[in-house]
Amino acid sequence: MGSNGELHQLIDAHYEALYRYAYRLSGSSSDAEDLTQETFGKALARLPQLRELDRARAWLFRILRNLYLHKVRDQKRHRVVPLDAVGDLPGRSSDEMPEIDPAKLQQALNDLDETFRTPIILFYFEDFSYRDIADQMELPIGTVMSRLARGKAYLRSRLAPPDGADQEQPALAGDGPKKVT
C-alpha cells in the first residue's frame, strides 16, 4: 500500500465504524470526530506499514485506540470503576431485551474503566471476535473473556430496571474502593 487513493478507499470503507468506536470510547461526538481524523492522519503517515489490506480494519482500530489512550493519559481524565464489588447477577426470567436509553448506555460506558470498555465496544458494537480483541489488546483470550463478562455484568447492573427498592448500585469511581475478602 502507499497511495493517497488507497487511503481514500480506507476512509470510505472504515470511517463510520471508526467513528462509532471513537464515540463509544470517548462519549463525545466532537472527541470522536477528532479521534477519527487523527486516526486517518496517522494511517496516512504509516500507510507503507500496511502490507495486508484485509488487516486494515484491525490496524485502524488499533491506531484509534492508541490515540485515545494517549489522549486520556495526557488529560489525566482516566476514570476508574472498581468492578470487584459487582457480583454475579441473577439471570432474567424473560427472553425480551429491555429498552435501553442510548444516553444511559453511553454514560454507563463512560463510567466503565477503559480495560473493560474496549472489549465491550469491540465485541458488541463492532463484531470483533475474541481472537481479534485479544490480538488488538495484546491479551490472552481468557483475559478478554473475563473482561467481557465483568464489563457486561457492570453494564447490566447499571442499566437493568430496578426489581426492588433495595437493589444495590455498583460502586463508581467516587465511591472509593471496596475491600473484598
Secondary structure, DSSP 8 states (H G I E B T S, - for coil): ---HHHHHHHHHHHHHHHHHHHHHHHS-HHHHHHHHHHHHHHHHHHGGG---GGGHHHHHHHHHHHHHHHHHHHHT-------TT-------SS-S-----HHHHHHHHHHS-HHHHHHHIIIIIT---HHHHHHHHT--HHHHHHHHHHHHHHHHHHHS--SSTT------GGG------
